[in-house]
Amino acid sequence: MTTDEAVASPGRATRRRDRRKAEMIETALQILSTSGYQGMRFEDVAERCDIAKATLYHYFPSKDALVSAALEKLTTDVLTHLDAALDAAAGESATTRLRALIGEQLRVLTVLYPEVGTLFSFPAPWPDEHAEAIKTMRRRHDRLFRAVVDAGVAAGEFDCPDPAVALHCLHGILNHASIWLRPDADPDGHTRTAVIDESLRLFTR
């Protein structure tokens, strides 16, 4: 092995480890979204990743450690996409920013991370440790929308009587749209645009 190869090897090993860990987290999310917490077993994650169960324990000391990592990764990814949508609409009206948020949330739910709706939007039995974490993650998500809506109300763009209720209704629309709105059935995006337009009506009379 050359000196350059010896120096590069730790970097390659780290990248391999990171890729394998990411695969485990992604697999855990897939199982959680279809089978729930109770239905997710370490054995299933290891089998789908084609690794020994002992190898999985090397990365995550327990099922709960893996679940926590999976939920945090999903939340971070979703918030990153929403933040990017807001950044792209920076300086625009509250209506434009809310439209950007709604559009990106719909893309997240139907294209990027369809498991979000299952994991965060609908009631499911979670151990107290994870139930509290999910509540915290949901609050982080909701604050992005509430800040834009409050700005719109203050600017006179939105005149909904109760912004909190309007936001609950908005998320109900988007969560259920993720069930019936299939990207392959809406190639021109007309239905997606209609969902966004109708959602915005919640905030204006």
N, C-alpha and C positions, 0 to 999 in steps of 0.2 A: 504494500500500500504506500502510495506517495504521501509526502507531507500535506499536500493540498487535499488529498482524499481523507487523510486522518482528521484534518480540521473540519471538513465538510460533513463527515459521518455523524457527529452529534446533531447537526442541523437536520439531516435527513431522518435520523431516528426520532427527533422531536416532531417533525412533520408527519411521519408515519403514525406516531402515537396520537397526535391530534386528529388525524383522519379517522383512525379507528375509534377514538372516543366520540367523534361527531357521528359516526355511523351507529354507535350504540345509542346515543341520544335520539337520533332520528327514528331508529327502530322502536325505542320505548314510546315515543310520541305516537307512532302509528298504532301500536297495540293499545295505548291508553285511549285513543280516540275511538277505537272500535270495541274494546272490551272493558274499558273503565279501569279504575285502580285495582279493584278486587280481581279482575281478570288478567292483570299483567303479572306474569311470572318471570323470574330471572332466567329460568330454563328456556322460555320462549325467545327472549331477547338474544341469549347466547346462540340458540339454534339458528335463528334468522341471520345472525351475523357470522355464522359458521365459525364459532370459536368455542373453546371449552368454558364451562361455567366458572372454573377457577380463574380464567383470564378475565372474565367480566368482573369478578370480585377484586381483581388487581386494580382495576380502574375505579370501581365504585364499591365501597365496603358493604353496602346494603341496598335493598330495593328502594328504600326511601331516599337514599342519597342520589340514586339514578333518577327517580321521579322529580326530585327538587331541581336537579341540573336540567332536566328536560323542560320543565315548566318555565324556569328562568330563561333558558335559551329561546324558547318560543316567544315569551313576552318581550325579550330584548329585541329580537328580530322584528316583531310586529311594530313595536314603538319606533324602531329605527326607520321603518318604511313610512310611518305616519309623520315622523319628524321631517323626513326628507320632503314629503308632500307639502308640509307647511312652509319649509324653507323655500321651496320653489314658488310659493305664492306669497312670499314675504312682501309687505308693502301694498298688497292688494286689499280690497274691501273684505269685511268679515264674511259676506256672502260668498265671495270667490274662495276664500280660505276654507269655509265650511264645505263648499262643493268639492274642493280638493281633498279634504279629509274623508268625506263620504265616499268619493270615488276610490280612494286608495284603500279604505276599509273594505269596500265591496270587492276590490281586487284581491286583497289579502284573504278574505273569506271564501272566495270562489276559485281562485287560481293558485295563490302562493301557499297558503296554509289552511286548507279546508278543515283541519283538525281543531282550529281555534274555536269554531262555533260549538263543537261538541264538548271541548274541555272547559271553556270559560262561560259560555252563554246559557247553557241549560243545566238545571239542577242535577247533581250527581253525588253519591256518597263518597266523601273523602275523609281520611283521618284528620283530626283537628290540626295537626302540624301543617298539612297541605291546604286545608280549607282556609286557614288564615292567610297563608301565602297567596292563594288565588284571589282572595278578597283584596289584598294589598296590590296585586298586579292589576286587577280590574280597576281599582281606584286610580292607579298611575295612568291607565289608558283613558279613563273617563275625564280626567283633568284636562287632557288635550282638547277634547271636544267642548268641555264646559268653558274653558278660557275663551275660545273663539265665539261661542254663543253669547257669553256675557259681554264681550266686546261689541258684538252686533246689536245687542239690546241697548247698550250705552250709546251707540252711534245712531240709534233710531232705525237701523236696518231690519231688525227683528222685533216683532210686536206680539210674540206668543205670551199668553197670560201666565204660564208656569213653565219656565225653561227646563226645570228638572223633569217634569212629566214629558215634555216634548223630547228630551234626550232619551228617556226610557223607551218611548215609542219609536224613536229613530233606530235604536239598537235592536228593537224587536223586528222592525222592517228588514234591516240588514241581515240579522241572524237567520231569519226565515228565507230571505232571498238566497242565502247560501245553499239552501236545500233544493230549491227548484230552478235556480238560474245556473244552467250549465254553460260554460264558455263555448263549447263546441256547437251549442244550439243558438248562439247569438254572435255569429262571426263578425257582423257589421257593428255590433255594440249598441244597436238601437234600444234594446230592452234594458241594457245597463244604464244608458242615459235616462230612460224613462224612470227607472227606480231612483236615480239621483234627483231628478226634477221633482218627483212626487215626495221624496223625503224632505226636500227643502221647504215644501209647503207647510210642514209642521211649524215652521218658525215665522211665517208671515200670514196675515189674514187675507 
